[in-house]
Amino acid sequence: MKESEIMKPVKITTEYITLGQFLKWINLSSSGGETKMILETVQINVNGELENRRGKKLYPKDEVLIQNVGAFVIVQNDD
């Protein structure tokens, strides 16, 4: 990730969120079929590693970089 890229926090209230749920949470996907297509065609890195598994668990402090979309960091919502 480039230093100039600002990480957008994504708050979760559970222990983890799956990559598929995450894509829906940030409004990049609206259905399972759309999620599958995104995972097949868009480069997504989780903590610097290329990732295309819909069920990949994302935990607080994990960093997600989505090509042509942005950079995100998972944070725990303590509310």
Sequence and secondary structure as in RCSB ss.txt:
>XXXX:A:sequence
MKESEIMKPVKITTEYITLGQFLKWINLSSSGGETKMILETVQINVNGELENRRGKKLYPKDEVLIQNVGAFVIV
QNDD
>XXXX:A:secstr
  TTS EEEEEESSS EEHHHHHHHTTS SSHHHHHHHHHHS EEETTEE   TT EE TT EEEETTTEEEEEE
E   
